[in-house]
């Protein structure tokens, strides 16, 4: 029996699909690992600070100089003039911020290399703080919202002029 060598033969379809699947799996693995390395930065960066009776703003500036972190905050909500004494050696950013803002209502969120500082009252899911002036009067406003034919209009928003107080009408 004579053996014949076949050249130019295609790889079977099963192998094409398997090879394509392996390539895609490798691509997603590499992309996922790149994202993982970006989020680990905040946990792997160590800070060392030794500041006595320094303002919070000065401490945040020192952290920005030591690392690649940048802070975002509203000065109206964060007391930057509060005096703190910070003695931190080889601590992560989370541990450092816990020391700096201990005993205050300041919360923080770390997003890649950005740190967002906000008061606990603005935390997502927290109940809003409502303050009323001591001399403010409560008035009850009643009435009926209807169209040209006299039919009631449900779902109409009624707002007190000059304020943000309002309500939505029902079918009555």
C-alpha positions in Angstrom: 0.0 0.0 0.0 1.3 3.4 -1.0 1.1 6.3 1.4 0.2 9.7 0.0 1.1 12.9 1.7 -1.6 15.5 1.6 -0.4 19.1 1.7 -2.5 22.3 2.0 -5.0 20.7 4.3 -7.1 23.0 6.4 -7.3 22.8 10.2 -10.6 21.3 11.2 -13.3 23.7 12.2 -13.3 22.5 15.8 -9.7 23.6 16.2 -10.4 27.0 14.6 -13.2 27.7 17.1 -11.0 26.5 20.0 -8.1 28.7 19.0 -10.4 31.7 18.6 -11.8 31.0 22.1 -8.4 30.7 23.6 -7.3 34.0 22.0 -10.4 35.9 23.4 -9.9 34.3 26.8 -6.3 35.5 26.9 -7.3 39.0 25.8 -10.0 39.4 28.5 -7.5 38.0 31.1 -4.9 40.6 30.2 -7.4 43.5 30.2 -8.8 42.3 33.6 -5.4 42.1 35.1 -4.6 45.6 33.9 -7.7 46.9 35.7 -6.7 45.0 38.8 -3.3 46.6 38.9 -4.9 50.1 38.7 -7.2 49.5 41.7 -4.4 48.0 43.9 -2.4 51.2 43.8 -4.3 52.7 46.7 -3.6 49.6 48.8 0.0 49.3 47.9 1.1 52.9 48.3 2.6 53.6 51.7 2.7 57.0 53.3 4.8 58.5 56.1 3.8 61.7 57.7 5.0 63.4 60.9 3.2 66.7 61.3 2.3 68.4 64.6 -0.6 71.0 64.9 -0.9 71.2 61.2 -4.1 72.2 59.3 -6.0 69.5 57.5 -5.4 71.3 54.2 -1.6 71.2 54.8 -1.8 67.5 55.6 -3.7 66.8 52.4 -1.1 68.8 50.4 1.6 66.7 51.9 -0.1 63.5 50.9 -0.5 64.8 47.4 3.2 65.6 47.2 4.2 62.1 48.6 1.9 60.1 46.3 0.0 60.4 43.0 -3.3 60.9 44.8 -5.4 64.0 44.2 -8.2 65.2 46.6 -11.6 66.5 45.6 -13.7 68.2 48.2 -15.9 71.3 48.8 -14.3 73.6 51.4 -17.9 74.5 52.6 -18.3 70.9 53.9 -14.8 70.0 55.0 -13.0 72.0 57.8 -9.6 72.5 56.3 -8.4 74.8 59.2 -8.9 72.1 61.9 -5.6 71.4 63.7 -4.4 67.8 63.6 -1.3 66.0 64.8 -0.4 63.1 62.4 2.3 60.6 63.1 2.1 57.9 60.4 4.8 55.6 59.2 4.4 53.2 56.3 0.6 53.2 56.4 -1.8 52.9 53.4 -3.9 55.8 52.3 -7.1 54.3 53.9 -5.3 54.0 57.3 -3.9 57.5 57.0 -7.3 59.1 56.2 -8.9 57.2 59.1 -6.3 58.8 61.4 -6.7 62.3 59.9 -10.5 62.3 60.0 -11.1 60.4 63.2 -13.8 61.9 65.3 -15.3 63.9 62.4 -18.2 63.3 60.1 -15.9 63.3 57.0 -16.2 60.2 54.8 -14.0 59.4 51.8 -14.1 57.4 48.6 -11.0 56.2 46.7 -11.4 56.1 42.9 -8.2 55.1 41.2 -5.8 57.9 42.1 -8.6 60.4 43.2 -9.9 60.7 46.7 -13.3 62.3 47.2 -14.0 63.8 50.6 -17.6 64.4 51.7 -19.6 64.8 54.9 -21.4 61.8 56.2 -24.7 63.6 55.7 -24.1 63.6 51.9 -23.3 59.8 51.8 -25.4 58.0 49.2 -28.4 56.5 50.9 -28.3 58.8 53.9 -31.4 60.7 54.8 -31.2 64.3 53.9 -30.8 66.9 56.6 -33.7 69.3 56.6 -33.4 72.5 58.6 -36.2 75.0 59.1 -35.9 78.5 60.3 -37.2 79.0 63.8 -39.7 81.7 62.7 -40.9 79.9 59.6 -44.6 79.3 59.2 -46.2 76.2 57.9 -49.0 76.9 55.5 -51.5 74.5 54.0 -52.2 75.2 50.4 -55.2 73.4 48.9 -57.0 73.7 45.6 -58.0 71.9 42.5 -56.1 71.7 39.2 -58.3 71.1 36.2 -58.3 71.5 32.4 -60.6 73.8 30.3 -63.5 71.3 30.6 -63.3 71.1 34.4 -61.7 67.6 34.5 -59.1 67.1 37.3 -55.5 66.7 36.1 -53.6 64.1 38.1 -49.8 64.1 38.0 -49.3 67.9 37.8 -46.4 69.3 39.8 -47.3 72.3 41.9 -44.4 74.4 43.4 -44.6 77.3 45.8 -43.1 80.3 43.9 -39.6 81.2 45.1 -39.0 77.9 46.9 -38.2 74.3 46.1 -41.2 73.0 48.0 -43.9 71.4 46.0 -46.1 68.4 45.5 -47.8 66.3 42.7 -51.6 66.4 42.3 -53.8 63.3 42.5 -57.1 62.5 40.8 -59.0 64.6 43.3 
